[in-house]
Amino acid sequence: MLLVIDSATAACSVALLGGDGAVIDERHEIVGRGHAERLLPMIADLLAGRVPQSILVDCGPGSFTGVRVGLAAAHGLAIGWQVPVAGFSSMAALAAAAGESAVAVALAGGHGELFVQSYGGEPLAPLDDLRSLPPGAAAAATAAELVVGSGAEALVAARGSGRWSDALPRAAGARLLPPALRSLPARPIYGRAPDAKPMT
């Protein structure tokens, strides 16, 4: 069994997948804030005493706090259960869930910017690098007709064309990721430079 943890965005989501990738059970809530208080009780309720053989966690980008909460929980549980932990990107999860051959992902980021990245191919793979851009620049940087994510509407509005779907990652959707996109190191993907600068 595989435990999937996804708390990088406003969603707090966990799923238990079988060896064949089938969803055994899941929990999914849009919490906005409060991941730290909600995540571990949600995992305990999902597992009901079962111990998974491995853990997969959303590494971001998204909320700084949400990313850190998910990774801390994943690493702590992995140590306690002595099981391996791997990571995936929230951008890839949204692209895989879209189910189209070409898709752009746009997530609301900090300072009015959007995290953007394009995906395509078979198996699914990123077509460019993750970037954090103002909506106008994000619109110019994407070509796919379909845009998904919490920033999709803003990107399509700035571009003046295309289709958009407002979506957040769901832990159970990790089953749709190809192996290369669900075996990342379990460390943060912030998507932009930190706001704090070292003192000189």
C-alpha positions in Angstrom: 0.0 0.0 0.0 1.1 3.5 -0.8 0.1 6.5 1.4 -0.2 9.7 -0.7 0.0 13.1 1.1 -1.0 16.4 -0.6 -1.1 19.6 1.5 0.8 21.9 -0.8 -2.2 24.0 -1.8 -5.5 25.0 -0.1 -6.5 21.4 -0.3 -5.7 18.9 2.4 -5.8 15.5 0.8 -4.6 12.0 1.6 -5.1 8.7 -0.2 -4.2 5.0 0.2 -3.4 3.2 -3.0 -3.1 -0.5 -3.6 -0.2 -2.2 -5.3 -2.1 -2.0 -8.6 -2.6 1.8 -8.2 -6.3 1.4 -7.3 -7.7 3.8 -4.7 -8.4 1.9 -1.5 -9.6 5.0 0.4 -9.1 8.8 0.4 -9.9 12.0 2.3 -10.0 15.4 0.6 -11.0 18.8 2.0 -10.5 22.4 0.9 -9.2 23.9 4.1 -7.3 27.0 2.9 -5.3 27.2 6.2 -4.9 24.9 9.1 -3.1 22.0 7.4 -0.9 21.5 10.4 -3.9 20.8 12.6 -5.8 18.8 10.1 -3.3 16.6 8.2 -2.2 14.0 10.9 -5.8 13.3 12.2 -6.8 12.9 8.5 -4.1 10.4 7.9 -4.9 8.5 11.1 -8.6 8.3 10.1 -7.7 7.1 6.6 -5.3 4.4 7.7 -7.3 3.1 10.6 -4.3 1.2 12.0 -2.9 0.1 8.6 0.7 0.7 7.8 1.7 1.5 4.2 4.8 0.1 2.5 5.8 3.6 1.1 4.8 7.2 1.1 4.4 9.7 -1.7 4.2 13.5 -0.9 3.4 16.6 -2.9 6.6 18.8 -2.7 5.0 21.9 -4.2 4.9 24.6 -5.4 2.1 26.1 -3.4 1.7 27.4 0.1 5.0 27.6 1.9 3.4 26.3 5.1 1.4 23.6 3.3 4.5 22.3 1.5 6.5 22.2 4.8 3.7 20.5 6.7 3.2 17.8 4.2 6.9 17.1 3.9 7.5 17.1 7.7 4.6 14.6 8.1 5.9 12.4 5.3 9.4 12.3 6.6 8.3 11.7 10.2 6.0 8.9 9.4 8.6 7.3 7.1 11.1 7.3 9.9 8.6 5.8 12.3 7.4 3.1 9.9 10.8 2.6 8.3 9.4 2.9 4.8 10.7 4.9 1.8 9.3 8.3 0.9 9.3 10.0 -2.6 7.9 13.2 -3.9 5.9 14.6 -6.8 5.1 18.1 -8.1 1.7 19.7 -7.6 2.0 21.0 -11.2 2.5 17.5 -12.6 -0.4 16.2 -10.5 -2.8 18.7 -12.0 -1.5 18.1 -15.5 -2.0 14.3 -15.1 -5.5 14.8 -13.8 -6.4 17.0 -16.8 -6.3 13.9 -19.1 -5.2 15.8 -22.3 -2.2 15.5 -24.5 -1.2 19.2 -24.0 -2.0 21.3 -20.9 -0.7 24.3 -19.1 -0.8 24.4 -15.3 -1.3 27.7 -13.4 -1.4 27.9 -9.6 -1.9 31.1 -7.7 1.4 32.2 -6.1 2.6 35.0 -4.0 2.6 38.7 -4.8 -0.1 38.3 -7.5 2.1 36.0 -9.6 1.2 32.6 -11.0 3.3 29.4 -10.9 3.2 28.1 -14.5 4.4 25.1 -16.3 3.4 23.2 -19.5 3.1 19.4 -19.9 2.5 17.0 -22.7 3.6 13.8 -24.4 3.2 10.2 -23.7 4.2 9.5 -21.0 3.4 12.9 -19.6 6.4 15.1 -19.0 7.2 18.8 -18.4 7.8 20.8 -21.6 9.4 23.8 -19.8 10.7 24.9 -16.5 8.5 25.9 -13.5 8.3 29.7 -13.3 6.6 32.3 -11.1 5.3 35.1 -13.4 2.8 38.0 -13.4 -0.4 37.0 -15.2 0.5 38.8 -18.4 3.9 37.2 -18.7 2.4 33.8 -17.7 -0.1 34.2 -20.5 2.7 34.9 -23.0 4.7 31.9 -21.8 1.9 29.3 -22.3 0.5 28.0 -25.6 -1.8 25.0 -24.6 -5.5 25.7 -25.1 -6.4 24.1 -21.8 -5.1 25.7 -18.6 -5.8 24.0 -15.2 -5.2 25.1 -11.6 -6.2 27.8 -9.2 -4.7 30.5 -11.4 -6.1 29.1 -14.7 -8.9 31.6 -15.0 -6.6 34.6 -14.5 -4.1 33.3 -17.1 -6.8 32.7 -19.7 -8.3 36.1 -19.0 -4.8 37.7 -19.5 -4.3 35.7 -22.7 -7.8 36.3 -24.1 -8.2 32.8 -25.4 -8.3 29.2 -24.3 -10.2 27.0 -21.8 -9.7 27.0 -18.1 -10.5 24.7 -15.2 -10.2 25.8 -11.6 -8.6 22.8 -9.8 -6.4 21.8 -6.9 -4.3 18.6 -6.6 -6.0 15.6 -5.1 -3.9 12.9 -3.4 -5.7 10.1 -5.2 -4.8 11.6 -8.5 -1.1 10.6 -7.9 -2.0 7.2 -9.4 -2.2 9.0 -12.8 1.4 10.1 -12.7 4.0 8.2 -14.7 6.9 6.7 -12.7 9.4 9.5 -13.6 7.0 12.1 -12.1 6.3 10.3 -8.9 9.9 9.5 -7.8 11.3 12.9 -7.1 13.4 13.6 -4.0 11.1 14.4 -1.1 12.2 18.0 -0.7 10.5 21.4 -1.2 9.7 22.8 -4.6 9.1 26.5 -3.8 8.9 27.8 -7.4 10.3 31.2 -6.5 13.1 32.8 -4.6 12.5 33.6 -0.9 11.2 37.0 0.0 13.6 37.3 2.9 17.1 38.5 1.9 20.3 37.9 3.9 21.5 40.8 6.0 24.7 42.4 4.5 
